[in-house]
């Protein structure tokens, strides 16, 4: 047997003996370096930001630009008018909408609780908070729809001048976004009760949360500009 082989075997036996005795270098130094192309490691490693999150961020960015354009047009019309609201136009329900604003902000808190519950994956807490968020968002839409029926009876329509046109376009676009968020929550809740993949469920909850935070964050700005 060659002397080099005998020497290598002796070194290996000494290294094993030292590790058993608690001596020598730590065991993790013997592990192979991380290989991104290895199939075993790629199954356990998660990307920091997935494609779904990037797509949602792009959508949110486009939506913010869309509302920025609408808000900019509203500011030009409002502060360029001699009197706002114009004479003969009904006043907006500031108090009722203020309570409705608190309801929508509360839905943002319940969504945040559902978001945080995904960290430890408390499925019951996630479902309960998403259900509360869905209920609060539905109440917000119902109250807003009731306000619109009253305003229409008082003569504030889409064709009743710049005042009515800007109101229904700006607030109506936000209402459509809330409706879309409510429908998205319904889909997420339905999948959450049947989904077996933890990773897919977590992504769905977080994407719905990102969209919901958008509609909640937009509303105080609209309420301040349009109603106050």
C-alpha positions as CSV (number, residue, x, y, z in Angstrom):
1,X,0.0,0.0,0.0
2,X,1.5,3.4,-0.9
3,X,2.7,5.5,1.9
4,X,0.6,8.5,0.8
5,X,-2.6,6.5,1.2
6,X,-1.6,5.2,4.7
7,X,-0.9,8.8,5.7
8,X,-4.3,10.1,4.5
9,X,-6.1,7.3,6.4
10,X,-4.2,8.1,9.5
11,X,-5.1,11.8,9.2
12,X,-8.8,11.0,8.7
13,X,-8.8,8.7,11.7
14,X,-7.2,11.4,13.9
15,X,-9.7,14.0,12.6
16,X,-12.7,11.8,13.5
17,X,-11.3,11.1,16.9
18,X,-10.8,14.8,17.6
19,X,-14.4,15.6,16.5
20,X,-15.8,12.9,18.8
21,X,-13.7,14.4,21.7
22,X,-15.1,17.9,20.9
23,X,-11.8,19.1,19.5
24,X,-10.7,20.2,16.1
25,X,-12.5,22.5,13.6
26,X,-16.3,22.8,13.6
27,X,-18.2,20.3,11.5
28,X,-19.8,22.9,9.3
29,X,-16.4,23.6,7.7
30,X,-16.5,20.1,6.1
31,X,-19.8,20.9,4.4
32,X,-19.7,21.6,0.6
33,X,-20.1,25.2,-0.5
34,X,-23.6,26.3,-1.6
35,X,-24.2,25.6,-5.2
36,X,-27.1,27.6,-6.8
37,X,-27.5,25.0,-9.5
38,X,-27.9,22.1,-7.1
39,X,-31.5,20.7,-7.2
40,X,-31.5,19.9,-3.5
41,X,-30.6,23.4,-2.4
42,X,-32.9,25.1,-4.9
43,X,-35.9,23.3,-3.4
44,X,-35.3,24.7,0.0
45,X,-34.0,28.2,-0.9
46,X,-36.7,30.8,-1.4
47,X,-36.3,34.0,-3.5
48,X,-36.6,37.2,-1.5
49,X,-39.1,38.7,-3.9
50,X,-41.0,36.5,-6.2
51,X,-42.4,37.4,-9.6
52,X,-45.9,37.7,-8.2
53,X,-44.8,40.3,-5.7
54,X,-42.9,42.3,-8.4
55,X,-46.0,42.2,-10.6
56,X,-48.2,43.5,-7.7
57,X,-45.7,46.3,-7.0
58,X,-45.8,47.3,-10.7
59,X,-49.6,47.3,-10.6
60,X,-49.7,49.4,-7.4
61,X,-47.2,51.8,-8.9
62,X,-49.4,52.2,-12.0
63,X,-52.5,52.6,-9.9
64,X,-50.8,55.3,-7.8
65,X,-49.9,57.2,-11.0
66,X,-53.5,56.8,-12.2
67,X,-55.0,58.3,-9.0
68,X,-52.3,61.0,-9.0
69,X,-53.6,62.1,-12.3
70,X,-57.2,62.2,-11.1
71,X,-56.3,64.0,-7.9
72,X,-54.3,66.5,-9.9
73,X,-57.3,67.3,-12.2
74,X,-59.6,67.6,-9.2
75,X,-57.2,70.0,-7.5
76,X,-57.1,72.2,-10.6
77,X,-60.9,72.3,-10.9
78,X,-61.5,72.8,-7.2
79,X,-59.0,75.6,-6.5
80,X,-59.6,77.2,-9.9
81,X,-63.4,77.6,-9.2
82,X,-64.8,80.8,-7.8
83,X,-66.9,78.8,-5.4
84,X,-66.7,75.2,-4.3
85,X,-69.2,73.5,-4.0
86,X,-71.1,75.6,-6.6
87,X,-74.4,77.2,-5.6
88,X,-77.4,74.9,-6.0
89,X,-75.4,71.7,-5.5
90,X,-75.9,69.5,-2.5
91,X,-73.3,69.3,0.2
92,X,-71.5,66.0,0.7
93,X,-72.2,63.9,3.9
94,X,-69.0,64.7,5.8
95,X,-70.0,63.1,9.1
96,X,-71.3,59.8,7.8
97,X,-68.4,59.5,5.4
98,X,-66.1,60.2,8.4
99,X,-67.5,57.2,10.2
100,X,-67.2,55.2,7.0
101,X,-63.5,56.2,6.8
102,X,-62.9,54.9,10.3
103,X,-64.5,51.6,9.2
104,X,-62.1,51.3,6.2
105,X,-59.1,52.2,8.3
106,X,-60.1,49.5,10.8
107,X,-60.2,47.0,7.9
108,X,-56.6,47.9,7.2
109,X,-55.7,47.0,10.8
110,X,-57.5,43.6,10.5
111,X,-55.6,42.9,7.3
112,X,-52.4,43.8,9.0
113,X,-53.2,41.2,11.7
114,X,-53.8,38.6,9.0
115,X,-50.5,39.6,7.3
116,X,-48.6,39.1,10.6
117,X,-50.3,35.8,11.3
118,X,-48.7,34.3,8.2
119,X,-45.3,34.5,9.9
120,X,-46.2,31.8,12.4
121,X,-48.9,30.4,10.1
122,X,-51.9,30.6,12.4
123,X,-54.5,29.6,9.9
124,X,-57.5,30.3,12.2
125,X,-56.2,33.8,12.9
126,X,-55.6,34.4,9.2
127,X,-59.1,33.3,8.2
128,X,-60.8,35.2,11.1
129,X,-59.0,38.5,10.3
130,X,-59.5,38.2,6.6
131,X,-63.2,37.6,7.2
132,X,-63.4,40.7,9.4
133,X,-61.6,42.6,6.7
134,X,-64.1,41.4,4.1
135,X,-67.0,42.4,6.3
136,X,-65.7,45.9,7.0
137,X,-64.9,46.5,3.3
138,X,-68.5,45.4,2.4
139,X,-69.9,47.7,5.0
140,X,-67.9,50.6,3.5
141,X,-69.2,49.9,0.0
142,X,-72.8,49.6,1.3
143,X,-72.6,52.9,3.2
144,X,-71.1,54.6,0.2
145,X,-73.7,53.2,-2.1
146,X,-76.4,54.5,0.2
147,X,-74.8,57.9,0.2
148,X,-74.8,58.0,-3.6
149,X,-78.5,57.1,-3.8
150,X,-79.3,60.1,-1.5
151,X,-77.0,62.4,-3.5
152,X,-78.7,61.4,-6.8
153,X,-82.1,62.2,-5.3
154,X,-80.8,65.6,-4.3
155,X,-79.7,66.3,-7.8
156,X,-76.0,65.6,-7.8
157,X,-75.4,63.5,-10.9
158,X,-72.4,62.8,-13.2
159,X,-73.7,65.4,-15.7
160,X,-74.4,68.1,-13.2
161,X,-71.3,70.0,-13.9
162,X,-67.6,69.7,-12.9
163,X,-68.5,69.3,-9.3
164,X,-70.6,66.2,-9.8
165,X,-68.4,64.8,-12.6
166,X,-65.2,65.0,-10.6
167,X,-66.9,63.6,-7.5
168,X,-68.3,60.5,-9.2
169,X,-65.2,59.8,-11.3
170,X,-62.7,60.1,-8.4
171,X,-64.8,58.4,-5.7
172,X,-66.3,55.9,-8.1
173,X,-62.8,54.7,-9.3
174,X,-61.9,54.2,-5.6
175,X,-65.1,52.3,-5.0
176,X,-64.4,50.0,-8.0
177,X,-61.0,49.3,-6.4
178,X,-62.5,48.4,-3.1
179,X,-65.0,46.1,-4.9
180,X,-62.1,44.4,-6.7
181,X,-60.3,44.0,-3.3
182,X,-63.4,42.5,-1.7
183,X,-63.7,40.0,-4.6
184,X,-60.0,39.1,-4.3
185,X,-60.5,38.5,-0.6
186,X,-63.4,36.1,-1.3
187,X,-61.2,34.1,-3.7
188,X,-58.3,34.0,-1.2
189,X,-60.6,32.9,1.6
190,X,-62.0,30.2,-0.5
191,X,-58.6,28.9,-1.5
192,X,-57.2,29.2,2.0
193,X,-59.8,26.8,3.3
194,X,-58.9,24.2,0.7
195,X,-55.3,24.9,-0.1
196,X,-52.8,22.3,1.1
197,X,-49.6,24.2,0.0
198,X,-48.4,26.5,2.7
199,X,-46.3,28.5,0.3
200,X,-49.1,29.2,-2.1
201,X,-51.5,30.2,0.6
202,X,-49.0,32.7,2.1
203,X,-48.4,34.3,-1.3
204,X,-52.1,34.7,-1.9
205,X,-52.7,36.3,1.5
206,X,-49.8,38.7,1.1
207,X,-50.8,39.8,-2.4
208,X,-54.4,40.4,-1.3
209,X,-52.9,42.4,1.6
210,X,-50.8,44.6,-0.6
211,X,-53.8,45.4,-2.8
212,X,-56.0,46.1,0.3
213,X,-53.4,48.4,1.9
214,X,-53.4,50.4,-1.4
215,X,-57.2,51.1,-1.3
216,X,-57.1,51.9,2.5
217,X,-54.1,54.3,2.1
218,X,-55.8,56.1,-0.8
219,X,-59.1,56.8,0.9
220,X,-58.0,59.4,3.6
221,X,-56.4,61.5,0.9
222,X,-59.6,61.4,-1.1
223,X,-61.8,62.1,1.9
224,X,-59.7,65.1,2.9
225,X,-59.7,66.6,-0.6
226,X,-63.2,65.8,-1.7
227,X,-65.4,65.9,1.4
228,X,-63.6,68.5,3.7
